[in-house]
């Protein structure tokens, strides 16, 4: 009787193809991953720093001239709803594909959150604290910078946490401008002839991890800089 030999199937066919996540790819591209992570952190830090400085100035103006607060908040709200890609596209003809082109819209998106939280935090300072400070000879400027803003710190940091997480998510869009960041891997993984799920997973997971780490750092910063807020919440 004639017996036909059976050829075993290839390993990749049995397993259904290559694995979704390839650690070898991560090892080969470790330097690039570190570089893109650094770009992501740099853009986020620059946008938050610029946004915080501008927001403090606008909040001080709002507290000094109360009529300006709805105008500032309305303008910040209008800027916040502009699609990020549209904002980047408008600035490219003026600044080109540069770091500044990405940072300006990112900083703008933080204004609504930060201005509102700074003003709200200052407004929540008890009146008796203000009266005591005035009785001790504090001027309006010293009262704001040495009493009101420090006491408003928990609310300000809460807004900064929201702004930071939002900005980290938006920075992934800057890869469309060729400015790097972790969004580079998401774009590259999708746009290749054969989509590379490893690149997409690296970009997404590191973005999420970065957001969680930054949020935790700001949370611990609040506990260190404003320990009294824990006692108030515990009551």
N, C-alpha and C positions, 0 to 999 in steps of 0.2 A: 504494500500500500504506500502510495506517495504522500509524504507529509510536507506541507508548505510551511516554511519558517515564518514566524511572526516577528516583524521588526518593531522594537519598542518605540513608543512615542517620545518625542523630544521633551526635555524637562520643562521648557517654557510653555509648550502646548498643554502639558499636564497641569501646570500651575496656573494656566489661564493667562500667560504672558508675564512680562517683567513685573516686579513688585511696584506698588504705587509710590512708596518712599524708598529712595536709594541713599543709604548712608555714604556710599562711595562718592556720589556726586557732591555731597556736603563736604567731604574731606578734600576733594579736588578743588572746590571753590571756597574754601574757608577764608582766604584772604579777601576775596570779593565780598563775601557776606559781612565780614568785619567792616570793610570800607562802606558798604551800603548802609549798615546799621549806624555808623558814625555820621553819614550824611543825613540820615533820618533824625538823629538826635540833634545835630547842628541846626537843621531847619526848624525843628520844634522849639528848641531853646531860644533861637533868635526871634521867632514869631511871638512866643510868649513874653519874652523880655520887652520887645518893642510894644506889644499890645498892653502890657501892664503899665509901662511908663505913660503911654498916651491915655490909658484909662484913668490913671490917677489924676492926670492933668484935667481931663474932662469931668471927673467926679468932683474935684475941688471947685471947678467952675460952676458945676451944678449946685453944689452946696452953698456957694457964695451968692449965686444968682438963681434962685429957685425957678424962675420962669424959663430958664434955659434947659432944665432937666428933661421935660417932655420932648423938646426939640432934639436934644442930643440923643436921647433914647430912641426916638422915632427914626433918626438918621442911621443910627447903629443897627436898628432892626431892619431897615431897608437894605443896608449893605450886607447883612447876615443872610438874606434870602437869595442873593445873587449866586447862581450856580458857579462852583469853583472853576470849572473848565472855561466858562465864559469870562470870569474875572482874569484868569491867566491869559486868555486869548487877547483881551483888550490891552493888556500891559506889554505883551511881546513886541509890538511895533515900536514902543518907546524905549524899552530896556533890553530887548532881545531875550534869548534863552539864558537868563542869568539867575543867580541866587536871589537877587532883589525882586525879580519878577514873581518868584514863588513866595517870598517872605511877606510882601505887602498884602496880598489877599488873606494869607494865613493870619497875619496880625489883625487885620480888619475884622475877621470872624470872631475874634476874642472880645471885641469892644462891648458888644451888647451884654454879654455875661458878666464881664468884670466891672464895667461902670455901674450896672444895676446892683451888684453885690457890694461894691464899695460904699455907694450911697445908702443902701439898706443897712449895712453894718454900722455906719456912723449914726444913722437915724435911731438905731436901737440902743445907743449909749444912754443910760439913765440921765434924766434932767438934773437930779441931785448931784451927780458927778460933775456935770458942767458947772453948776452953781458953785460947788465947792472949789473948782479950779479957778473960776473967775474971782471968787473971794480971796484966793491966794495970790492974785495978781497976774494970772495968765492972760496974755493977749489972744485975740481970735486965732492968729496963726499958730502960736504955741499950743493953744488948746487943741487945734486940729491935729497937728503933727505929733504932739507928745502925749495926748490923752485919747482923743477920739479914734484916730486911725489904729493905734495899738490895741485898743479895746475892740475895734471892729475886725481885728485880724482873723478870728475863726471864720467869720462870714466871708471875708476876702479870700482866704485860702480855700474855702469850699467852692467858691466860684472859679478859682484858679485850677482846682482839680478837674472840674467839668471842662474848662477851656483846654486844659492840657490833653485830656483824653480825646476831645473833639479834634484838636489840631493834629495829634498823632494819626488819626484816621484820615484826615484831609491831606497829610503829607504824602500818602501813598499815591494821590492823584498827580503829584508833581513829576512822577516818572514819565507822564505823557509829554513833558517838556524836555525830557532827557536830563533832568537834574538829579537823577539817582534816587536814593532812599530805598526802602524795602519794597516799594511798589514796582521797582525795576524787575524784581524776580516774578511778580505776578504778571506783569505785562509780557516779559520774555517767555514765561511758561505757557501763556495762552497763544502768543503770536507765532510760535515756531510751527513748522510744517506738521510735526507730530507733537502735540501738547505734552509738556513735561510736568506732571503733577508734583514732582519733588520741588521744583522751583516755586510753584504756586503755594504749596504747603509751607515752605520756608518763609516766604514773604508774609503770608497771613499769620502764621503762628508767632513769628518774631514781632510783628506789629502788635498783636494782642498782648504778648508778654511784656513788651516795652510799655504799653499803656498801663498794665497792672502794676509794674514796678514804679513808674512815675507817680501813679496815684498813691501807692503805699508810702513813697518818699515824702510826698506832700502831706499825707495824713500824719506821719510821724513828726514832720516839721511843725504842724499845728499843735501837736501835743507837747512839743518841746518849747515852742515860742509862746504858747498861750495855755499854760497848765490850768489857769483858773476856769477855763471853759468846761473842763471835765467836772469840776466841782459844781458848777452851775447846772449842768445837765443831770448830775447825780441827785439833785434835790427833788 
